[in-house]
Amino acid sequence: MMRHRFNPYSQKSMKYVFGNWKMNGIHEEAVALAKAVGTTKPQKYTQVAIFPPFINLHLVKKALSRSSIALGAQDCSPEENGAFTGDISAGMLKDAGCKYVLVGHSERRTLHGESDETVRNKAIAAIKARLVPVICVGENLAERESGKYLQVITRQVEQSVPSLTNPSSYLIAYEPVWAIGSGKTPILAEISEAHKTIASLLYHDTSKADKKTAILYGGSVKANNACEIMATEGVDGVLVGGASLKADEFGKIIEAAGSI
Ligand code: 13P
């Protein structure tokens, strides 16, 4: 009998569909939305996670208890504990049932002045707490228009990603700031260019398909463009904002991931 050797490259690769709710939803709305999203049945190679505001993490966790959908938080402190009023540690998020945490989202970088160093320290704190940080990078409109966007992305990756990290212990989200909430998306070739640049800067163990860092795209992802974006070379999934607040639209994006 002929034996087939296990070939990691023949495996279908995982697609990630992450919903960042940002600062939206009081308790009742969060539970209703989580329950509705929880009724979707993601395909085997689709990892879905939702990222509600901190205050709703417990309720959303409960609402998702019968589903395969994971929980994430939108930020964490770089510190373990202590006198840091208003902050939430990565360990607390782990304890609340989170698997993922966003760090360095552009709204944190711009509205809260977070530097690459702060983002890196948050990613380190997350990994220490056995969470998977989703490290966000992306250029603003002026940087895109000046033609310096690849330099900006390169600097952000080099300075925000902890060095010597296991490539599958974190994810990257490429979110061009000008595409967030604007209804504008880069053309697919531009997404691919940015993703390839990011991938070239990361450590990959090319002998194992599962030893690579997944790179998600975010910025005006909707049900009608999710499929072509996720099918673009170098794109391992999407980080969705506004469209993740509508269960039917988010459900269609989850379906699209399963069809690729
Ligand atoms: P939108 O999908 O609303 O553009 O937001 C993207 C985003 O910031 C996800 O983190």
Boltz pocket constraint, residues with backbone or C-beta under 6 A from the ligand:
constraints:
  - pocket:
      binder: B
      contacts: [[A, 20], [A, 105], [A, 175], [A, 179], [A, 180], [A, 181], [A, 182], [A, 183], [A, 218], [A, 219], [A, 220], [A, 221], [A, 239], [A, 240], [A, 241], [A, 242], [A, 243]]
      max_distance: 6.0
